[in-house]
């Protein structure tokens, strides 16, 4: 052991942490807890004695960071950011800002990255990046740009935007907390804004103009085996004063639907096929038969997932003891997931209506993926086949109930939350209230950092 064991212990713990974090079998939580326990044990055996004879790196000091206001602020930001993501509040803001691009993909890419830079200044980077990944992928495909040249720039924009405010970066918060612990004045909320923007804006321009050209071209848009590239056959009910009502075809197709391909319009007993004439203007009662990725489907209905629910011939009638007024498969937090029909399943050759799928499994099938020729009939009239992948909507409890069912194979990594649109305004109010409370607390000198 060298003359200064504290330095050796510190560097050894860093090396051990890197090894454990890189080990595939060691979880991040277990690795962190192991390092913390070893540090406490090492500094008990080789204490760092101060002038007063006390151990300056005892357990009380090593664990004090968990009570740091900066750490609590960071955790609060992660919670608020995740709430905004799950309620769809960030989706709405992104659509409004992206609409200003006028349908030009390259301009939309720049607008998206500028939006990420601004939002990252007041939110944790992770939920912002998660929200904008599919958005940037969509605009990159329309502009003919490989996603590999866009997603890395997205990461840069989030990091650069985090330098512009106190809460934009965990580093800013931690340094602010350390200053207050030392008895010095902490940073103000916008103290970083001017120097941060002086670096962030030129940095983003450099990334767009120079770095983007240096990145490799990994074009994966044509790989239909990717989960995000799966095309699901679905049907949308056209209802007055809801999305798609009154939409007119142009040039025989519906370009306003973006990446959605319309195969037919069921109108009563008749079916209208492409190319569509002027009389194909969508009206109340039409059923739109289409194919699209799950991201494009959810974007088309814009939070009104009930438009994707096919009728199974009999409406749900609540019992007298059910006061919720909603079917059991629509109660609680809703999720999207995929499930495959396995060979030998009893569902093969039967339609969703014959199975009574939602009544039997408490889930709604909103789309079916099949590797076959173009299908122009509603999914309720489509006999299921082995290998079909169904896109289902339901609660976590209903999804868990599908495990172990004979003939069904849940695809576990396909689960994603459905944003709760009615809760978006609540998330936005809580977020801006938190920002306002942070400003008042700092102005009054009562708080050293953004409150949790």
C-alpha positions as CSV (number, residue, x, y, z in Angstrom):
1,X,0.0,0.0,0.0
2,X,1.5,3.4,-1.0
3,X,2.1,6.3,1.5
4,X,-1.2,7.8,0.5
5,X,-3.7,4.9,0.5
6,X,-6.7,7.2,-0.1
7,X,-5.5,8.0,-3.6
8,X,-4.8,4.4,-4.4
9,X,-8.3,3.4,-3.1
10,X,-10.0,6.1,-5.2
11,X,-8.2,5.1,-8.5
12,X,-8.7,1.4,-7.8
13,X,-12.4,2.0,-7.2
14,X,-12.7,3.8,-10.6
15,X,-11.0,1.0,-12.4
16,X,-13.2,-1.6,-10.7
17,X,-16.3,0.4,-11.5
18,X,-15.4,0.5,-15.2
19,X,-14.9,-3.3,-15.2
20,X,-18.1,-4.0,-13.4
21,X,-20.2,-1.6,-15.6
22,X,-18.8,-3.2,-18.7
23,X,-19.4,-6.8,-17.5
24,X,-22.6,-8.1,-19.2
25,X,-23.7,-10.2,-16.2
26,X,-23.4,-7.4,-13.6
27,X,-26.4,-5.1,-13.3
28,X,-25.7,-1.3,-12.8
29,X,-27.4,-1.4,-9.4
30,X,-25.3,-4.3,-8.1
31,X,-22.1,-2.8,-9.5
32,X,-22.8,0.6,-7.8
33,X,-23.7,-1.0,-4.5
34,X,-20.6,-3.1,-4.6
35,X,-18.3,-0.1,-5.2
36,X,-20.0,1.9,-2.4
37,X,-19.6,-1.0,0.1
38,X,-16.0,-1.5,-0.8
39,X,-15.3,2.2,-0.4
40,X,-16.8,2.3,3.0
41,X,-14.9,-0.8,4.1
42,X,-11.6,0.5,2.6
43,X,-11.8,3.9,4.3
44,X,-12.6,2.2,7.6
45,X,-9.5,0.1,7.4
46,X,-7.3,3.0,6.0
47,X,-9.1,6.1,7.4
48,X,-8.4,9.6,6.1
49,X,-7.8,11.3,9.4
50,X,-8.4,15.1,9.6
51,X,-6.9,17.7,12.0
52,X,-9.6,17.0,14.5
53,X,-8.8,13.3,14.5
54,X,-12.0,12.2,12.8
55,X,-12.2,10.2,9.6
56,X,-12.9,12.6,6.8
57,X,-14.2,9.8,4.5
58,X,-16.3,7.9,7.0
59,X,-19.7,6.3,6.1
60,X,-21.6,9.5,7.0
61,X,-19.6,11.4,4.4
62,X,-19.7,8.8,1.7
63,X,-23.5,8.4,2.1
64,X,-24.2,12.1,2.4
65,X,-24.5,12.5,-1.3
66,X,-27.8,10.5,-1.3
67,X,-29.4,13.5,0.6
68,X,-27.9,16.1,-1.7
69,X,-30.6,18.6,-3.0
70,X,-28.9,18.4,-6.4
71,X,-29.5,14.6,-6.6
72,X,-33.1,15.0,-5.4
73,X,-33.5,17.7,-8.1
74,X,-32.2,15.4,-10.8
75,X,-34.5,12.6,-9.7
76,X,-37.4,15.0,-9.7
77,X,-36.5,16.1,-13.3
78,X,-36.5,12.5,-14.4
79,X,-39.9,11.8,-12.9
80,X,-41.4,15.0,-14.4
81,X,-39.8,14.3,-17.8
82,X,-41.1,10.7,-17.8
83,X,-44.6,12.0,-16.9
84,X,-44.6,14.5,-19.8
85,X,-43.4,11.7,-22.2
86,X,-46.1,9.2,-21.0
87,X,-49.0,11.8,-21.2
88,X,-48.0,12.8,-24.7
89,X,-47.3,16.4,-23.8
90,X,-44.0,16.4,-25.6
91,X,-45.6,14.7,-28.6
92,X,-48.0,17.6,-29.0
93,X,-45.3,20.2,-28.7
94,X,-43.2,18.4,-31.3
95,X,-46.1,18.2,-33.7
96,X,-46.8,22.0,-33.4
97,X,-43.2,22.9,-33.9
98,X,-42.6,20.5,-36.7
99,X,-45.7,21.7,-38.5
100,X,-43.9,25.0,-39.1
101,X,-41.6,23.2,-41.5
102,X,-44.3,23.2,-44.1
103,X,-43.8,19.6,-45.1
104,X,-40.1,20.0,-46.1
105,X,-38.2,17.1,-44.5
106,X,-34.8,18.8,-44.3
107,X,-36.3,21.9,-42.7
108,X,-38.2,19.7,-40.3
109,X,-35.0,18.0,-39.3
110,X,-33.4,21.3,-38.4
111,X,-36.6,22.4,-36.5
112,X,-36.6,19.1,-34.6
113,X,-33.0,19.4,-33.5
114,X,-33.5,23.1,-32.4
115,X,-36.5,22.0,-30.5
116,X,-34.5,19.3,-28.7
117,X,-31.8,21.8,-27.9
118,X,-34.3,24.1,-26.2
119,X,-36.3,21.4,-24.4
120,X,-33.1,19.8,-23.1
121,X,-32.4,23.0,-21.2
122,X,-35.3,22.4,-18.9
123,X,-35.8,18.6,-19.0
124,X,-33.7,15.5,-18.5
125,X,-32.2,14.4,-21.8
126,X,-33.4,10.8,-21.7
127,X,-37.2,11.4,-22.2
128,X,-36.5,14.1,-24.8
129,X,-34.3,11.8,-26.9
130,X,-36.8,8.9,-26.6
131,X,-39.6,11.1,-27.8
132,X,-37.7,12.5,-30.8
133,X,-36.1,9.3,-32.1
134,X,-39.1,8.1,-34.1
135,X,-39.8,11.7,-35.2
136,X,-36.3,12.2,-36.6
137,X,-36.3,8.7,-38.2
138,X,-39.5,9.6,-40.0
139,X,-38.2,12.9,-41.4
140,X,-34.9,11.3,-42.2
141,X,-36.6,8.7,-44.3
142,X,-38.6,11.3,-46.2
143,X,-35.5,13.3,-46.9
144,X,-33.6,10.3,-48.0
145,X,-31.0,10.6,-45.2
146,X,-29.8,7.5,-43.4
147,X,-30.9,7.5,-39.7
148,X,-27.3,6.9,-38.6
149,X,-26.5,10.5,-39.7
150,X,-29.4,12.0,-37.7
151,X,-29.6,10.1,-34.4
152,X,-26.1,10.9,-33.4
153,X,-26.8,14.6,-34.0
154,X,-29.9,14.2,-31.8
155,X,-27.6,13.1,-29.0
156,X,-25.3,16.1,-29.6
157,X,-28.3,18.5,-29.6
158,X,-29.6,17.1,-26.2
159,X,-26.1,17.4,-24.6
160,X,-25.6,21.0,-26.0
161,X,-29.0,22.1,-24.8
162,X,-28.3,20.8,-21.3
163,X,-25.6,23.4,-20.9
164,X,-27.9,26.4,-21.2
165,X,-29.7,26.3,-17.7
166,X,-29.1,25.1,-14.2
167,X,-31.4,22.1,-14.5
168,X,-30.4,21.2,-18.0
169,X,-27.5,19.0,-16.9
170,X,-26.9,16.9,-13.9
171,X,-23.3,18.3,-13.8
172,X,-24.6,21.8,-13.3
173,X,-26.9,20.7,-10.5
174,X,-24.2,18.8,-8.7
175,X,-21.6,21.6,-8.9
176,X,-24.3,24.0,-7.7
177,X,-24.9,21.7,-4.7
178,X,-21.2,21.5,-3.9
179,X,-20.9,25.3,-3.9
180,X,-23.7,25.6,-1.4
181,X,-22.1,22.9,0.8
182,X,-18.9,25.0,0.8
183,X,-20.8,28.0,2.0
184,X,-20.6,29.9,-1.3
185,X,-23.4,31.3,-3.4
186,X,-24.9,28.9,-5.9
187,X,-25.7,29.4,-9.5
188,X,-28.9,31.1,-10.8
189,X,-31.3,29.3,-13.0
190,X,-30.2,31.2,-16.2
191,X,-26.6,31.9,-15.3
192,X,-25.5,29.3,-17.9
193,X,-27.8,30.6,-20.7
194,X,-25.6,33.2,-22.5
195,X,-22.4,31.2,-22.4
196,X,-24.3,28.0,-23.0
197,X,-26.0,29.3,-26.1
198,X,-22.7,30.7,-27.4
199,X,-21.4,27.2,-27.5
200,X,-24.7,25.2,-28.2
201,X,-25.8,27.1,-31.3
202,X,-22.5,27.0,-33.2
203,X,-22.0,23.4,-31.9
204,X,-25.3,22.3,-33.4
205,X,-24.6,24.0,-36.7
206,X,-21.2,22.4,-36.9
207,X,-22.8,19.0,-36.1
208,X,-25.4,19.5,-38.9
209,X,-23.0,20.8,-41.5
210,X,-19.7,18.9,-40.8
211,X,-20.2,16.0,-38.4
212,X,-23.3,14.8,-40.2
213,X,-21.2,14.2,-43.4
214,X,-18.5,12.4,-41.5
215,X,-20.8,9.8,-39.9
216,X,-21.1,6.4,-41.7
217,X,-24.2,5.5,-43.8
218,X,-26.1,2.7,-42.1
219,X,-29.3,2.6,-44.0
220,X,-31.6,0.2,-42.1
221,X,-34.9,1.7,-43.4
222,X,-35.5,-1.2,-45.8
223,X,-35.1,-3.9,-43.3
224,X,-38.6,-5.3,-42.8
225,X,-37.4,-7.6,-40.0
226,X,-37.0,-4.7,-37.6
227,X,-39.9,-4.3,-35.2
228,X,-40.3,-0.6,-36.1
229,X,-40.6,-1.5,-39.8
230,X,-43.4,-4.0,-39.4
231,X,-46.5,-3.1,-41.5
232,X,-49.7,-3.9,-39.7
233,X,-53.1,-4.2,-41.5
234,X,-55.6,-2.1,-39.6
235,X,-58.9,-0.3,-40.0
236,X,-60.0,3.2,-38.8
237,X,-63.6,4.3,-38.3
238,X,-64.3,7.7,-39.8
239,X,-66.4,9.7,-37.3
240,X,-67.7,13.2,-37.6
241,X,-65.5,15.8,-35.9
242,X,-62.7,13.2,-35.4
243,X,-59.4,12.7,-37.3
244,X,-59.7,11.9,-41.0
245,X,-63.3,13.1,-41.4
246,X,-63.6,15.1,-44.6
247,X,-60.2,14.2,-45.9
248,X,-60.0,14.3,-49.6
249,X,-57.8,12.2,-52.0
250,X,-55.3,14.0,-54.2
251,X,-54.0,12.3,-57.3
252,X,-55.9,9.2,-56.5
253,X,-54.3,8.7,-53.0
254,X,-54.2,10.3,-49.5
255,X,-50.8,12.0,-49.2
256,X,-51.9,13.8,-46.1
257,X,-51.7,10.4,-44.2
258,X,-47.9,10.3,-44.6
259,X,-46.5,6.8,-44.3
260,X,-50.0,5.2,-44.1
261,X,-51.0,3.1,-47.2
262,X,-54.8,3.0,-47.9
263,X,-55.8,-0.2,-49.5
264,X,-59.6,0.3,-49.6
265,X,-62.5,2.3,-48.2
266,X,-65.4,0.2,-46.9
267,X,-68.6,2.2,-47.4
268,X,-71.7,0.3,-46.4
269,X,-71.7,-2.9,-48.5
270,X,-69.3,-1.4,-51.1
271,X,-65.6,-1.1,-51.3
272,X,-63.7,1.8,-52.9
273,X,-60.3,0.8,-54.3
274,X,-57.3,3.0,-55.3
275,X,-56.8,5.1,-57.3
276,X,-59.5,7.0,-55.4
277,X,-61.8,9.5,-57.2
278,X,-63.4,12.6,-55.7
279,X,-66.3,10.7,-54.3
280,X,-63.9,8.9,-52.0
281,X,-63.8,11.9,-49.7
282,X,-64.0,10.4,-46.2
283,X,-67.3,10.7,-44.4
284,X,-69.0,9.5,-41.3
285,X,-69.5,5.7,-41.3
286,X,-66.6,4.9,-43.7
287,X,-64.1,2.3,-42.6
288,X,-60.5,2.9,-43.8
289,X,-58.6,-0.3,-44.5
290,X,-54.9,0.5,-44.4
291,X,-51.4,-0.7,-43.5
292,X,-48.7,1.2,-41.5
293,X,-46.2,0.8,-38.8
294,X,-47.4,1.0,-35.2
295,X,-45.8,4.5,-34.9
296,X,-47.6,5.7,-38.0
297,X,-50.9,4.2,-36.8
298,X,-50.8,5.9,-33.4
299,X,-49.8,9.2,-35.0
300,X,-52.7,9.0,-37.5
301,X,-55.3,8.7,-34.8
302,X,-53.4,11.2,-32.6
303,X,-54.3,9.8,-29.2
304,X,-57.8,8.6,-30.1
305,X,-57.0,4.9,-30.1
306,X,-60.6,3.9,-30.0
307,X,-60.8,4.7,-33.7
308,X,-58.6,1.7,-34.3
309,X,-60.9,-0.7,-32.4
310,X,-62.7,-2.9,-34.8
311,X,-66.3,-3.9,-34.1
312,X,-66.9,-7.5,-33.2
313,X,-70.6,-7.4,-33.9
314,X,-71.9,-7.0,-30.4
315,X,-71.5,-3.9,-28.2
316,X,-70.4,-4.2,-24.6
317,X,-73.2,-3.6,-22.2
318,X,-72.1,-2.8,-18.6
319,X,-73.6,-4.8,-15.7
320,X,-75.4,-3.1,-12.9
321,X,-72.5,-3.5,-10.5
322,X,-70.0,-1.8,-13.0
323,X,-70.1,1.9,-12.5
324,X,-67.0,2.8,-14.5
325,X,-68.9,3.0,-17.8
326,X,-65.9,1.6,-19.7
327,X,-65.3,-1.9,-20.9
328,X,-62.9,-3.9,-18.7
329,X,-60.2,-4.0,-21.4
330,X,-60.0,-0.2,-21.5
331,X,-59.7,0.4,-17.7
332,X,-56.4,1.3,-16.3
333,X,-53.1,2.3,-18.0
334,X,-53.1,1.2,-21.6
335,X,-50.2,-0.4,-23.4
336,X,-49.4,-1.6,-26.9
337,X,-47.7,-4.9,-27.5
338,X,-47.3,-7.6,-30.1
339,X,-48.2,-11.3,-30.0
340,X,-47.7,-14.1,-32.5
341,X,-50.0,-16.9,-33.5
342,X,-48.0,-20.1,-33.2
343,X,-48.4,-23.2,-35.4
344,X,-51.1,-25.5,-34.1
345,X,-53.0,-22.7,-32.3
346,X,-56.8,-23.1,-32.0
347,X,-57.2,-19.6,-33.3
348,X,-55.9,-20.5,-36.8
349,X,-58.6,-20.2,-39.4
350,X,-61.0,-18.2,-37.2
351,X,-61.7,-14.5,-37.3
352,X,-61.5,-12.0,-34.4
353,X,-65.3,-11.9,-34.4
354,X,-65.6,-15.7,-34.2
355,X,-63.1,-15.8,-31.4
356,X,-64.6,-12.8,-29.5
357,X,-61.0,-11.9,-28.8
358,X,-61.5,-8.8,-26.6
359,X,-64.1,-10.5,-24.5
360,X,-62.0,-13.6,-24.1
361,X,-58.6,-12.0,-23.5
362,X,-59.5,-8.5,-22.3
363,X,-57.4,-7.0,-25.1
364,X,-58.2,-5.2,-28.3
365,X,-56.5,-6.2,-31.6
366,X,-55.8,-3.0,-33.5
367,X,-53.6,-4.5,-36.3
368,X,-52.4,-7.7,-37.9
369,X,-49.1,-8.2,-39.6
370,X,-48.9,-10.9,-42.3
371,X,-46.2,-11.6,-44.9
372,X,-48.5,-12.1,-47.9
373,X,-50.1,-10.2,-50.7
374,X,-52.0,-7.0,-50.2
375,X,-55.2,-7.5,-48.2
376,X,-58.2,-5.3,-48.8
377,X,-60.7,-6.6,-46.2
378,X,-61.3,-5.6,-42.6
379,X,-59.2,-7.4,-40.0
380,X,-62.5,-8.6,-38.5
381,X,-63.1,-10.7,-41.7
382,X,-59.5,-12.0,-41.9
383,X,-59.0,-15.6,-40.7
384,X,-55.9,-15.8,-38.5
385,X,-53.0,-17.8,-39.7
386,X,-49.8,-19.3,-38.1
387,X,-47.1,-16.7,-38.0
388,X,-49.5,-13.7,-37.8
389,X,-48.3,-11.0,-35.5
390,X,-51.2,-9.1,-33.8
391,X,-50.8,-5.6,-32.4
392,X,-52.9,-5.5,-29.3
393,X,-54.0,-2.8,-26.8
394,X,-54.7,-3.6,-23.2
395,X,-53.6,-3.2,-19.6
396,X,-50.4,-4.7,-18.1
397,X,-52.6,-7.2,-16.2
398,X,-54.3,-8.4,-19.4
399,X,-50.9,-8.7,-21.2
400,X,-49.5,-10.7,-18.3
401,X,-52.6,-13.0,-18.6
402,X,-51.6,-13.9,-22.2
403,X,-48.4,-15.6,-21.0
404,X,-48.7,-19.3,-21.1
405,X,-51.8,-19.3,-23.2
406,X,-51.6,-22.1,-25.8
407,X,-51.2,-20.9,-29.3
408,X,-50.1,-17.4,-28.4
409,X,-46.5,-16.1,-28.1
410,X,-46.1,-12.7,-26.5
411,X,-43.2,-10.6,-27.9
412,X,-41.9,-9.2,-24.6
413,X,-39.7,-6.4,-26.1
414,X,-42.5,-5.0,-28.1
415,X,-44.4,-3.4,-25.1
416,X,-44.8,0.3,-25.1
417,X,-47.1,2.7,-23.2
418,X,-49.9,4.6,-24.9
419,X,-49.7,8.3,-24.0
420,X,-52.7,9.4,-21.9
421,X,-53.8,12.5,-23.8
422,X,-56.3,13.8,-21.2
423,X,-53.5,13.8,-18.6
424,X,-51.1,15.9,-20.8
425,X,-52.3,19.2,-19.5
426,X,-51.9,18.1,-15.9
427,X,-48.3,17.1,-16.7
428,X,-47.6,20.4,-18.3
429,X,-49.2,22.3,-15.3
430,X,-47.1,20.4,-12.8
431,X,-43.9,20.9,-14.9
432,X,-44.3,24.7,-15.2
433,X,-45.4,25.0,-11.6
434,X,-42.1,23.2,-10.6
435,X,-40.1,25.7,-12.6
436,X,-42.0,28.6,-11.1
437,X,-41.5,27.3,-7.6
438,X,-37.8,26.8,-8.3
439,X,-37.5,30.5,-9.4
440,X,-39.3,31.8,-6.3
441,X,-37.4,29.6,-3.9
442,X,-34.0,30.7,-5.3
443,X,-35.1,34.4,-5.4
444,X,-35.9,34.1,-1.7
445,X,-32.7,32.3,-0.8
446,X,-34.5,29.3,0.6
447,X,-33.2,26.7,-1.8
448,X,-29.8,25.7,-3.2
449,X,-31.1,24.0,-6.3
450,X,-34.1,23.0,-8.3
451,X,-36.6,21.3,-5.9
452,X,-37.8,17.8,-6.4
